[in-house]
Amino acid sequence: MGALPSKVRIVEVGPRDGLQNEKNFVSTAVKVELIGRLQEAGLRHIETTSFVSPKWVPQMADNAAVMAGIVRRDDVVYSVLVPNMKGYEAALPTKPGEVEVFGSASEAFSQKNINCSIAESIERFAPVVEAALAAGIRVRGAISCALGCPYEGEIAAEKVTYVARLMKDIGVQHVGIADTIGVGTPRKARKALEAALAVYDIGDVSGHFHDTYGQALANIYAALELGISQFDASVAGLGGCPYAKGATGNVATENVVYLLDGLGIETGVDLDALVDAGAFISRHLGRTNGSNVANAILAKRAG
Ligand SMILES: CC(C)(COP(=O)([O-])OP(=O)([O-])OC[C@H]1O[C@@H](n2cnc3c(N)ncnc32)[C@H](O)[C@@H]1OP(=O)([O-])[O-])[C@@H](O)C(=O)NCCC(=O)NCCSC(=O)C[C@@](C)(O)CC(=O)[O-]
């Protein structure tokens, strides 16, 4: 195990992963304000929305309006999820900085989430990747259920390598290893990441850890020890996937920043401003903040 990275890129997924499962529609204005607050807090990579079927995920139906409403900064990458060419064609005019195709290491989850097999998903992604790269847009891929599946249970590391290889072969530049249901522990996280590292370079692999079993920070630490330097996180721990029942949100961004600050690892994020952004969206949703770091800071502020 080498030294920990000196710098980490946090991809803020709250506006997409965090909100997609909300039953009540969150207005476009609130989504836009949240994104504004997140970038003011120093986040430079934000998963902004997804171009998926509004029948499947109604909360993301205002994707184009969100992309039109945000006040863009040149130094922020605005990333959008795209499952097929229909989504890409809708996303392109909104000028995303990155498109993210999302596959799975589990056949069953692939069917539930995107209504096709792993092989079919790659066929759908291939023209998206080709078109995006030709347009100069970065392409990231997510590999869901890399540490376990709500339908199949254990997922072999070989399955992660297999999907990573398929993604690499069609030109996907970076893969995110996703613990969709938050069941992983550090050893599993390490195995899944190493499975992707058999195909991708260290700078092109990131971690996406849901915190259902409270293991996400431990998994991030294990990933840091491997040299991984990019992680997805969701402000106030918002979220869950509509097709992974019972899974809670992604690891809270505030918790990740606190950990990395403590380790002396640079993120560029101002924790206080981030806590304000999390308090804003939690207030709006009428939800207890899902970040214990945020709650501790808010309690301290209240005296
Ligand atoms: C993928 C599809 C569209 C396939 O859905 P399908 O039904 O197989 O698609 P289809 O091509 O047969 O089309 C059916 C209808 O959907 C429309 N359609 C088709 N494509 C699009 C599109 N892009 N945008 C808008 N509409 C679309 C299409 O026009 C048609 O409309 P109709 O004629 O019935 O009115 C569907 O299954 C879907 O939208 N699924 C939602 C997937 C999703 O958003 N899941 C959550 C995000 S993934 C996630 O959270 C995991 C991640 C990334 O965070 C990592 C982790 O933690 O694991």
The ligand as an ORCA input file, in Angstrom:
! r2SCAN-3c Opt
* xyz -5 1
  C     -33.210      3.127    -20.012
  C     -34.686      3.202    -20.252
  C     -35.047      4.490    -20.966
  C     -35.068      2.025    -21.148
  O     -36.465      1.878    -21.127
  P     -37.220      1.007    -22.219
  O     -38.689      1.006    -21.879
  O     -36.542     -0.303    -22.368
  O     -36.921      1.900    -23.516
  P     -37.517      1.905    -24.945
  O     -36.397      2.298    -25.850
  O     -38.297      0.641    -25.221
  O     -38.556      3.143    -24.896
  C     -39.739      3.098    -24.103
  C     -40.224      4.524    -23.886
  O     -39.248      5.285    -23.172
  C     -38.813      6.400    -23.959
  N     -37.386      6.596    -23.769
  C     -36.395      5.722    -24.048
  N     -35.226      6.265    -23.713
  C     -35.468      7.485    -23.209
  C     -34.643      8.506    -22.696
  N     -33.330      8.375    -22.629
  N     -35.226      9.638    -22.258
  C     -36.561      9.790    -22.325
  N     -37.403      8.844    -22.792
  C     -36.848      7.707    -23.245
  C     -39.180      6.009    -25.380
  O     -39.325      7.150    -26.193
  C     -40.477      5.283    -25.185
  O     -41.478      6.232    -24.904
  P     -43.029      5.958    -25.238
  O     -43.042      5.658    -26.710
  O     -43.442      4.773    -24.391
  O     -43.718      7.239    -24.836
  C     -35.488      3.087    -18.942
  O     -35.280      1.812    -18.419
  C     -35.119      4.127    -17.928
  O     -35.283      5.326    -18.141
  N     -34.649      3.667    -16.751
  C     -34.290      4.575    -15.652
  C     -32.924      4.256    -15.213
  C     -32.475      5.208    -14.127
  O     -32.494      6.416    -14.295
  N     -32.059      4.617    -12.995
  C     -31.494      5.401    -11.927
  C     -30.113      5.918    -12.271
  S     -28.857      4.689    -12.182
  C     -28.317      4.782    -10.574
  O     -28.870      5.495     -9.787
  C     -27.096      3.998    -10.205
  C     -25.830      4.824    -10.106
  C     -25.413      5.388    -11.464
  O     -26.005      5.928     -9.233
  C     -24.686      3.967     -9.580
  C     -25.114      3.044     -8.428
  O     -25.227      3.464     -7.273
  O     -25.328      1.869     -8.749
*
